[in-house]
């Protein structure tokens, strides 16, 4: 994607071109964080990586109240972590998920979207080969934002996941592509 090449060349935000670079980055910046996690925090992060849909459905629609207690451990873990530098992350969602972010109206530059749940993102862009969703968020995650690379503690390590705290706000910086059924949005994360 030409836009990503341009973003990499004209931005201070870190991007990754291969999974080995993500592993090295994760080991360098997050190994101390992993060591200070409690067993309950690790257990619930692993559970989240296996069934994040149910956690986030609980936050958006109060569907699974039993997840409330489990999320406190994830909140606690993410409060101990932050991004070591400005970084680009990617998130695919379907149109229903976009509506869950409060986007019932037209998307436009400057629009704010609230993710009540955790933001599961990936640091590695591999086109749409691994995700079958309608909307791609290219997220500009700032340095010191509460989030952690889960490469070493995820149940699905191939996702290269950067998990961001609950109640993150995505502000649309630029609509790169948009139709009635698909969109690519460059967003700043707050």
N, C-alpha and C positions, 0 to 999 in steps of 0.2 A: 504494500500500500504506500503510494507516494507521499501521502500526508504524514505517515509515521516517520519516513526518512527526513522529511522537512522538519518535523517536530524535534527529532533527535539532533539535527544539525543546528537548529536555531533556538534551543531551549536549555536551561540549566537543569532540567529534570532528567534524572537517570533513567535510561531504558536498557533492557537486556536483550541480547541477540541470541543467547543460547542458555540452555538449562544449567550447564556447568557453572556459568557465571552467577546464576541465581543461587546455586548451592554454596558457592564460595562466599557470596555476599551474606547469605543467611547464617552460615557458620561464623563469619567474622563479627557480624553485628547482633546476632540473636542467641548465641550459645550461652552467654552469661544469663540472659533472661530465662532461657529454658531451665537452667540449673536452679533458679530461685522460685520456680513454680511449685505449688503444692501438688500433691498427688490428685486431689479433687479437681484442681484447675486443669491438669493434664488430661485426666479422665473425661472431663466435660468438653474440652476442646476436641478431643478425639471423637467423642459422641457427636458433637456439632458437625465435624467434617463428614460424618456418615449420613446425617439427616438434618442438614441445615434448613431445609424447606419447612419442617415442622416448627423449628425455633422461630423463624422469621414470620411464619403464618400466625404464631402466637402473638408476636408484637404488633402485627398489622391488624389482626381480627380477633384476638383473645380466644383462639380456637383450642389451644393446648395448655391449660393452666399449670399442668404438672411441670412444664418447662421453666416456669418462673424461677424456682429455686436453683435449677441447674445454671441458668444464665448469670446468676450472681457470681459464680466461679469464673465464668468467661469474662465478665466485666472486670473482675478483680485482676485477672491475668493481663488483660489489655491495658488496664490502668498502670501496669508496671512496665509497659513497652511503648516505644515511640519510633517513628521512622527516623533513621539516622541522617537522611538527606532527602531532598525533593526527589520524588520518584513517580514514574508513569505506571499505572495499573489499568487492567482491562476488566470489564464486567459485561457479560451478556445477560439480558433478561428478555422475557417475552412481553407482549403488549399488556397482558394482565398484570404482570409485575410492574410495568411502567405506570399503570393506573394505581397500583398500590403505593407508589411514591407520590401520589397526589396529583398526577398529571391527567386531569380529566379534560383539560383544554389544550389548545394548540401549543406546541413547543416553540420557544423563541429564545434568542440570545438574552441572557440575564435572568431567565426563569430559574427559580429555586425549587429543588425537589428534595423532600425529606425521606430518608431511609430510616424507618423506625427500628428495623432489625439490624443485625450485623451486616456489613458489606463484605461478601466473599468476592475477592478479586483475584486475578492471576497476573503475574509479572511477565509472563511470556505470551506474546501474541502469535497465534498459529492460525490466523485466518478464522474461518468458521468451521474448521474441521472437527473440533472437539465439542462445539456448542451449537445447538440447533435453536437459537433464539432470534428474536426479531430486532432487538435494539442493542447496539454496542455503545457502552460508555467508555471513553478514553479518559481516565481519571488522573488529574494532576494532584497527587497527594503531597502536601507540604512536609518539610522537615519538622520533626517533633510532634507529628500527629499520632494519636493513640491507635496503634495497629502493630501487627506482628507477622513476620514471615513464618508460616507453619510448615515449611518444607521438611523439617526433621520430626515433627510430632503429629502430622496429619495422618489420617487413615488413608488418604488419597494423595500420595506424595507427587504424583504426576501433574497435579493441578498447579503447582508452583504458587500456592495461595498466599496472598497478603490479606489478612483478616483485619478489617477496620471496625472501630467501635460502633455501637448503636447510635442512632439519632444523628448520623452524618448528613450534612446538607451538600447536595451537588448543585452548583450554580453553572448553568449552561453558558460556557464562554463562546462556543461556536457550534452551529449546526453544520456538520460536514456533509450530511446526506439525509434526506427525509422524503418519505412517501407515506401513504396511508397505512402501510403495513411494516415499514422498516425505517430505521434511523441509525445514524452514527453521530454521537454527540461528544464534543470535547468539553469536559467539566472541571471546574475547580472544586476541591473537596474542603469543607469546613466542618 
